[in-house]
Amino acid sequence: MSKDTMNDTTSQALVAPSDIAEMAGVSRGAVSNWRKRADDFPEARGGNTAKPLFARDEVLVWLSSRGYSVKEDHGEARVWSTMNALRGAISPQTMGDLILVLACARKLSDESPTEHSPWDRVRDDVIHGGLDVLSRVARQEAQHDSRWSFLVEQPVEAVRADRYAVQEVVRAVSNIAPTGHALAAVSDYVLAKVARAQVRSGLDHGFVDSRVSEVLGNLAATNGGRVLYDPACGIGAALVAALDAGLHPDRIVGHEINEHARQQAEQRAYLRGVDIELIHGDVLTYDLDAQLRADIVIAEPPYGAQLPPSIHVSDPRWEFGMPTRRSSETTWIQHTVAHLAEQGRGFVVTPVGTLVRSSEKVVRTELVRRGCVEAIIGLPGKMLPHVAVNLAVWVLRAPSGEGRPNVLFIDASDVSDVEKRIGGWLPALGGADIDVPHQRVDVRDVLAADGNLSPARWIQVAGRNPGEVVDTYLGSWKNLNQTLDRISGTSASLHHFAGTHGARIVTVGDLIDQGLLEMRPGRVKSTDLSDELAHLYLTPTQIKNGQLPVVEDTATVPVDLRAELTEDGDVLVSTHGTVGAVVDDTGGGHLLGYGTYRLRSTDRGQLSPHYLALVLTGSWNNRFQTGTGIGRTDLRLLEIPLVSGDEQAHVRLADVAVALLTDEASALLAHAQSVREAMRDALRYNVTIPADE
C-alpha cells in the first residue's frame, strides 16, 4: 500500500452503526434498516464485516439528504470518529489516555505565556514525528511550567500508532474551543465510550457518567459541605459528579491506590479547572491523612475485593470490629466514619451482601449501636454497565454519644431514575416523608436481628386490595380446573410404548462417516458481532431450554458469515455440561458460538431431526462428559439407537404426548400455588370470597 493510499484510508473519520444512531437521534434498529433497504447508504470504509465502520463525512451527507440534522456538541462526535481509525491498533485504555493528554496539551497551550503556541508545534509536526512530538514539546515547556510534566511520558501504544490516524485526532482536538468545559466534555465522552471495552478497569476505578457516580454526586450536592473526600476516587468519577451536581466545596481530597487512575483523575480535574488534592496510596494499609475530617465522604470502593495482607489490625480506624480478610467493604465503611466531621455525612456504595453477611455482623451491629448508620438505600439492578450485582448506599454519621433512635430503610429497587431522585430523599432523614417504600426501624430491633440491614427485611408490604385478592383467587381457581380438564384430555393420547429389540447402536461419528449427518461447530464470537447482528447469536442456555427466537431477516449478514447460519430442521447441540439439543423449527438464520454444534440430516427419511435431538440427550451419553467443573463432551462419541423411520415417528409422538403432560403438570402446580397464596392473603387481609362464585 502506498503512502498516499494509507493516508486516504487511515485519515478518515469513521463511525460505527451505534455512532450513526446517536448522531441522528434514532434507534440502532433504524440504522440497520437503512443499511438493508437504502441502496445509496454509504459503504463501509473500515472495521470488518461483523463490525463495519463508515466514513463520517459520507454519513453526514446521507443524513442531510434524508432530512436528518446531526445534534450539535462540543466536538466529541468528531473526535471519536477520528479515533475509530485507531481501533485494533491501540487498546481502549490507550485511547482514553490519548484523548486526555491531547486535551490537556491543548488547554495548557492556550494558557502558555510563550509567543508561539506549543499546540501549533504538535499539530504541525505530528505527521512527521508521530506522538513523540508531544513528548518533546512537553519537556521543553516543563522547564518553565511544571504542569507540562505529566505529559512528558506518552502511552507507548499511541506513540507507535499510525501517524496519519493520530494526525486526524490532533486536528479534531484543534477544532475544540480550549475555553470553558468543552475539552473536558470531549474527553469524558471518549472515556465513556471506551469504558464499555474495559469493564474490569471501570469496576475498580470508576465509569465516567455512571449511574452510581451520579447517585453519589447528587447525595453529596444535596447535603452540601466545605470539605469533600473520596478515599477510593479512581479516575474521579464520583468527585466530578458531585461538582457537576452543583457542589462547591472549599477543599476536595481524593486518594487512590492505582497511580494510572490517579493521573487520569488529575487530568480530568485540570480540564475542569478544579483543584483536587489527589494522593496515590493504599488507604487501608496506611491512613494517608489521619487528621482529615470531611463534611462529605463519598466512596464506591472495589466490589468484593479482599483486604491487603499488609493491613494493620491495631489501626485505630477499626474501632467497630476487626477487618475480615475475604471482603473489604466494612473496612471502607469504618475508614469513612473515621474521617467524618462532627456533623458530616458519608455515602458509601456496597453490594447488598454486606448488609446481611454473618462475617460482617459484629461491625454492622456496633456501627448501628453507636449511631453511625443513619439510613440504608437499596438501589435498582443494573446500576453499572455489564454488572448485575445489586447495590445499596450506606448513609453514615460520626459516632453519637447517645446513639440514634432508629435507622431509615429505603427500598428504591423499582425506581428507574433513582440517580436523579435520590438527593430529594435526604430530608426524610430529618423526619419528612418521601414517595418511595421506606420504614424507620428502632435501633433495638435492628440489633436484635443481628444487624440485618437489608431494606427488604424491614419495609412492610402494603396491604392488598380485597378486590384483587378475590380476583386472584377466582382466576387461579378457574385456571386450575381448566388445566385439570386438559390433563384429562392429554392423558387419552398416551399409549403404551413397547420399546424395540432391533435398535442398532451407532455414534454420531459413525453417522457423519456414513454421510447421514453433517456436523459444523460454532465459530462465531458474540463480541465480534455488530449490534444489528447480535440477536442472531444463540447461547448454550437458549439451546438447552429450547428458546429459539424467530429471525425476521438475514439480509445484512455478511457473505463470510452466511455459511454459519442455521437452516430449518437443523439440530443444534450444546456440549457445555450436560448435552442439550433442540431442532431449529423457526426457519433458521441463527449463529452459533464455540461449544455449540449444528447437525444436519442429509436424509430425513432415515434420520429424523426430532428423533436425533431426543436421543442425543439420553442419560447413557452422560458418561462421555470429561473435565472438572463444567465439563465438555465429544459430540462424535454420543450413541444413537438407530431404528426405522416409522419407529422414529412413533417414538416422537409418544414423547410429544408426555412432554405436553409435563407442561400441563407444571401449569397445574403454578395455578395451585396461586390459589394457596390467595387463600392465605384472604386470611391475612380479612377478605371474604363470594360463596356463589
N, C-alpha and C positions, 0 to 999 in steps of 0.2 A: 504494500500500500504506500502510495506516495505521500509526501508531507502535506501537499495541498488537499489530497483526499482525506487524510487523517484530520486535518483542520476542519474540513466540511462536516465530518461525522461527529467529532468529539466536542465541537464548539457549540452545537445546537442546544437550546434549552429544551429539555424533554419532560414530558408529563405522563403519568400513569392514568389508567381509566378512573381511578378514585380521585386523582387530582382534577381531572376534567369535570367530574361530577361536582366537586367543590367549587371550581371556577364558575360553572354555570348555575349553581344553586339547584341541582336536580339530584335524583337518586342515582345510585350506581347502576340500577336496572335500566334506567333511561339511556345511559351511555352504552350499555350492552345492546339495547335495541337500535341505537344509531349505528353502531358498528355492523350489525347484522343487516339492516334494511336500507341504509343510506349508501348508495353507490359512490357518492362523492366524499364520503368521510375520509379524512386523511389516512394514509398508510403509515404503518409502524416504522419508526426510524431507529429504533434501538431496543434494548432488552432482549427478550426471547419470545418464542411462540406462546408460551404459557403466561408470561408477564411482559406484555409489549409496552413500549414507550413511544410516544408520539411527539413530533415537533410542536412546541408550544405556539409558535407563530402561526403555523398552519391551522392548528386547532382554533386559535383566536379568530382567524379569518372565517373559518367554517361556522363558528358560533355566531359571529356577526351577521353572516349571510342568512342565518336562520332566525335572527331577531333576538338572540340572547346577549345580554350585557354582562360582562365579567365584573364582579364586585370589586370595588376599589380597596386597596390595602396599602401597607407601608412599603411594599416591595417584596414581601415574604414569598408570594407565589412565584415571582420571577427568580428569586434566589434559589428556591427549592427546585425549580425546573432545571436550572443550570447544574445543580448538584446531582441531579439524576444521571448525568453523563458519567459520574464517578462511581455509580453503582457497580459493585463487583470488584472495582479496583481498590477501594478502601472500605474499611469496616464501618458500620453505623456509628460506633463510638468516635471514630476518627472524623466522620462527617460533622458530628457535634462539636468536636474540638476545633475543626477548621473554621466553622462559622463564628465561633466565639473569638478566636484570635484575630480573624479578619475584621469583625465588628469592633473589637477593642482597638485595633490598629487604626481603623477609620476614625473613631472618636478621639483617640489620642492625637492623631494628626491634625484634626480640626482645632484642638486646644494647644497645638505646638506654637511656641513663640518664634520659631525659625522662619526665615523668609520663604524658603522652599518647602512645600508640603511633603513630609515623609511619605504620605499615602500616594502622592503622584509618582514617586520613585518606584514604589511597589507596583502600582498599576501599569506603569510603562515598561518595567523591566521583567515582570513575572513571566512573560512569554519567552524570554531568553534564559532566565535562570531558575524558573520554577519558584516554589515557595521558599527556597533558600534565600531569595531576595529579601523576604520579610525578616529573616533571622539577621542578615547583615544590617538592615536598616534599624532594627530594634537594638542591636549592640551599639550602633553609633548614637542613637537617641538616648539610650540609657545612661550615657556619660554625663548628660546634663538634666535628665528627667528619669528618676528611678522607676517610675510607673511602667516604663517600657520593658523592664527587666523580665516580667512574666511572659513576654512574647519572644524572648530570645530562643528558647527551645521550641521547635515546631514538631507537630506529630509526624513521626517517621514515615508512616504510610502516605500522608498527604504530600510530603516532600518528594516522594518517589512517583506520585501520581502524574498522569498525562498533563503536561504544562498547558496545552491548549484548553483542556477542560477546566483547569484551575484558573486560567486567564478569564474565562467566561464568568466564573463565580466571582472573581475580583471585580470585573466590570459591573456585574449586577449589584454588588455591595457598593460600588462607587455611586450608583444612582440613588442610594438611600440617603435621606437628609440626616446629617450627623447630630442635629439638634433634637430636643425632646426625647421621647422614648421609642422612636422608630427603629433604631438599631437593636434595642432590647426586644421589641416585638418580633422582629425578623428572626433573631437568634432563638427566642423561645418557640417560635413556630417550627423551626428546623429541629430543635431538641425534642419537641413533642412528636414530630414525625418519626425520628429515628428511634425513639423510646420503644416503639412497638416491636422493633427488631432486637432489642436487648433488654428483655423483661427482667432478667435476674438483677441487672445493674439498677434498674428502676426500683425494684423491691428494696434494695439495700440503700440506695442514695436518693430516691425520690423521683417521681414523674412530674415533668412540667405540666401545669394546668390539670393535675389530677383532682378527682373529687375529694379525696381525703385531705389534700393540701388546702382546698377551698373550705372544707369544714373547719379545719384548724384556724385558717385565716379569718373567717367570719366570726368564730368564737372569740379570737383574740381582739379583733377590732371592736366588737360589741362590748367587751369587758373594759378595754382601754387600759392605759398604764404608761409609765415613763420608761421602764426597762423591760425589753423583750429578750427572751433567751430560748434557744433551741439547742439542746445538748447532743442531738443526732441530726444535724442540719443537712447533711448530704450536699446536694447542689443548691441548697437554699430554697427549695420548693415552697415549704410552709412559711418561711420568713417573708419571701416575696409575696405570697398570697395574702399575708396579714397586711403588708403595706398597700397592696392593690385594693384591699377591702376598706382602706381608709384609716388605718392605724398610723399615728405619727409619734413614735417613742423618741425619747432623748438619746437612748443608748440601745444598740442591738448587738447581741452576742451570739455567735454560733460556734459550736465545737463539732469536729468531725474526724473520725478515725482514718478515713481514706483521703490521702493527700490529693489525688486527682479530682475527687468530688469537691474537696475544699477549694481547689484552684478554679473549678467551674463556678462555684458559688461566688468567689471573689470577682470573677469576670462579669457575672450577671449583675452583681451589686454595682460594679463600676459603670456598666452600661445604663443603669438607672440613676446614677448619681447619688447612690446611697452609701453611707459609711457603716459598714458592718465589721465588728471585731471577729474575725474568723481565725480560729486556732486549731491546729492539727494535733490530735492526740486521742488516746483511749481513755475516755472519762470514767469508765467502770473500773479500770485498773488504778487510775490516779486522778483525783479531783483536780482538774486544770485550774479552777478558780474557786477555792473553798470559801472565799469571803463574798462571792457573788450572791446577791439577793434580788430577785426579779419580781416585778408586778405581774408579769405574764410569762409562763413557761409553756411552750408548745413542743410536742415530740411525737414523731412517728418512727420509733426505733425499728430495726430489722425484726421481722416476724419469725418466731421460733428459733432464734439464734441461741446457741449455747454460750455460757459465760466463759471468758478467757481464763486459762489456768492461773494467770498471774494476779487474779483478783484477791484483795486482802480482806479476809473475813472480819478483821478487827476494825475496819473502816467505820468511823462514827456515823456515816450515812445510813448504815444498815441497822438502825435502831429499832426497826419494826420486825425484823426477823432475818435469819441467815439466808444469804443468796442460795438458790437452788441451781445446781450445775446444768441441768437439762434445759432450762429456759431462763431467759434474762428479763422478761417483761416486768416482774415485780421489782427487780433491781433498778430498772429505769424509773419506775414509779417512785421508789424511795429516793433516788437521786433528784427527781423533780421536786418532791416535797422538801428536801434539804435545802433547795435553792429558792424557795418561795419567800417573798417578803411577808411581813406580818399580815397584811391584807391582800396578798397576792393570790392568784388563781393559776392552777396548772391544768392543761388539757393534753392528755396522753391517749393515743390510739393503740389498742392491742387487739389480738384475736380474742374471741369470746371465751375460748378455753381458759384464759387467765382468770375469768370471773368465777370459775367453778372447780378448777383442778384441785385435788386434795393436797398436792405437793406445795401449793401456794397458800393453803388455808391459814397458816399461822400469820403470814404477812398481811393477808386481807383482813382478818379479824382484828389485828392490832391497829391497822390503819383506820378501820371503822370505829373501834373503841376510842381512839384518840381524836376522832372528829375530822380526819383528813379526807374522807370520801364524802363529797357533797352531793354528787349525782353520778349516775351511770346512764349513758345514752346508747341504746342498741341501734346500729346502723343497718341499712338495707344491704343485700348482697351485691356483688359486682361493683364495689366501690373503687376497685383498681382494675386496670385492663388485664385480661387473661388470668385473673386471680379470683377464685371462688370462696376463699375463706371469709367467714363472717367476722365483722369488726365491731368494736364498741369504744366509746370515748369515756375516759375517766375524768371527771371534774374534781380537782383536788384543791385542798386548802392546807395551810400550815397547821400543825397540831394546836388544838384548843385545850386550855386547861380544864374546862367543864365539858368538853366534847360537844357534839351536836345531837339534837333530839331525834333526827331522822335522816334517812337517805332518800333522795328523789330518784326514782327509776322512770326512764322514758323509753318507750318502745317505738322507734322510728323505722322499723323494718319494712313498713309498707309506704314510706314517704319517698316518692320517686325523686323529688327535688330537695332532699334533705340538706345538701350543701348550701342552698340559698335560704332556707328557712331556719336553720339551727340557731343562728345568732339571736333570733327573736324569742327563743325559749329560755334564754338566760334569766329574764325577770321572774320566771317560775321558781327559781332558786330562792327568791325572797318571799314566796307565798302566792304570787299571781298564778292564774290558771292559764293553760295552753290547750291547743286544739289537737293534740295527739295523745294516744293512750299513755297514761302516767299514773304513778302511785307514790305517795310518801309513806315510807315504812319506818316504824320505830326501830332505833338502833338495837334495842334489846332483842327484837325479833330477828334481825339480821344476824346478830351474834349467836342466837340460839340455833340458827340454821347453818352453823359452821361457816359463816361469812359468805354464803352463796349470794353473789351479786348479779346473777342473771336477771334481766328485766322480766323475762317470761315467768320466772319463779314468783314474782311479787305483784305483777299487774293483773288485776282481776278481769275475768272475761265478762263482758256486758251481758245482762240477761237477754234471753232470746224472746222474740215476739211470739205470743201464743199462737197467732195465725200461722207463722212459719213452722212451728212445731207440729201443728195439726196437718199442714200441707205436706211436710216431710214424711210424717208417719203414714198418711193415706197414700201418698205417691209410692213410697217404698213398699207398702203392703200390696199395692196393685202390681208393681213390677215383680214382686216375689211370686205372686200367684201366676202371672203370665209366664215367668221363667219355668215354673214347675210344669205348666202345660206344654211348653216347648220341649222340656226334657222328656216328658212322656212320649211326645211325637218322635223325638230323635231316637229314643231307645228302640222304637219299632224298626228303624233302619239298620240296627245292629244285627249281625248274623254270625254264626259260629265260624271261626277261622280255623281251618283244619291244618294249616301249615303245609309243608311239602317234604317229600323224601328225595326229590330229584334235583335239588339245587346244586349247581356246580360252583365251588368257591374259587373266585378269581380275584386278583388285585387290580387296583386302579392302573398300576403299571402294565399289567397284562392287557387290559382293555385299550390302553394307549398304543402298545406294541402291535395289537391286532387291528388298529385303525378304527375301533368303535368309539374312541374318545380322543378329543383334542384338549390338551392342557396348556394354559397360558398363565404364568404367575403375574401377580400385580406388580407393576414397576413404577407407578406414579407416586410422587411425593406431594402431599397436600400443600406443603409450603411453597411448591413451585407453581401452583395454580393461581391464576388471576381471580379476582373477586367474582367475576361473572361465570367462572367455571367451577368454583368451589362446591356448589350444590350437587355436582355430578359425582363427587368423591364419596365412596362408601367405606364406612369403618367396619372393623370386625364385629363390633357390637350390633350394628344395624343388620349384618348378615345373620348373626346368631338369633336375633329377635325377629327376623323376617320382616323388618321395617324398611322396605324399599320405596322411596318416593318415585312418583311418575315424572319422567323427564319430558318437558314440553318440546324443546328444540335443541338440537346439537349443531346448528349451522355455524356457530362461532368456534367450534372445536378445531384447533389447528390440525393440519394434514398429518403431522408426525404423531399426533395423539389418537387419530381415528382408529388405528388398529387396536388400541387399548379399550375401546368402547365395548360394553357387553351387548348381546343381542337377546331378543325374546326367546326364552326357553333355555338359556344358559344356566348351568348350575354353579352358583357362587359359593365358595368354601372358605372358611376361616380356620387356620390351624393354630391360632393362639389359644393355649389352654385346651379345653375340650373342643372337639371338632364341631363346627357349626356349618350347616348347609341350607341353602334356600334356592328355589327356582326363580329366575327373573321373569315374572309374568307381567311386568309393567310395560313391556315394549323395548326394553334395553336402554342403552345410552348412558350407562354408568361407568365410572372409572374406579379401578381397584389399586390399592396400595400394597406395600410389602407385607407378607404374612397372609395374603388372601390369593385365591386362585379362581380361574374361570375354567370350567369343564364343559365341553360342547359335544353332545352326542351326534355322531355322523349318521346314525340310523336309529331313529326313534322308535321304529317298529321292534327292533331287537333290544334297545336300551332306552326306556322311558326316563326323561329328566326327573320327573317327580318321584319315580321309584328309586332312582340313583340317590337323590337328596335324602330320601327316607332312610336307606340302609347305610349310607355313609356315616350317619351319627349313631349307629348301633353300638351297644356297650362293648362288644368284642373288640372294637377298634381302639378302645381307650388304652390298651396295653402298648400301643405304638408311640405314646407320648413320651418324650425324653426331656431331660433338663430339670433343673430345680426351679422353684418359684412358678412363674407362668411358663409352662413347658411348650414345646413345639412338636409337631407331628409331621413325619414324612408322608405326604399325601399319596405317593405311589405305592406305599405299603398297605394302605387300607384295603380290607377284604370286602368283596361284593358277592352275596349269594345270588348267582345268575339263574333266573328261571325264564319261562316263556313269556312272550308279550302279554298273553291273556292272563297269566298268573300275576304278572306285574300290575295289570289294571285291577285285578281282583284285590290284591294287597292294598293298592292305593285307595280303593273305595272303602275298604274296611278301616283304614287309617283315618280317612276323612270323617267317617261317622264317629269314631272315637274322639277325634280332635274336636268335632262340633260339641260332643257331650262334655268334653273338658272345658270348653269355652263357656257353655251354659252353666256348668257347675261353678265356675269362677264368678259368673254374674249372680248366681243364686247366693253365694257366700257374701258378695258385696251388698246385695239388697237386704239380706238377713241382718247384716251388721248395721245397716242404716235404720232398719226397723228397731233394733235393740237400742241404738243411740237415741232415737226419737222417743222411745218408751222412757228411758232414763231422764231425758230432758223434760218430758211431761211431768214426771215426778218432782224434778228439781224446781221447775217454774210454775207448779200448780196449774197445769193445763188439762182441761177435760176434752177427751177425744169423743166426738159425737157418736152415740151408740148406733144410730141408723146408718152410719157410713160403714 
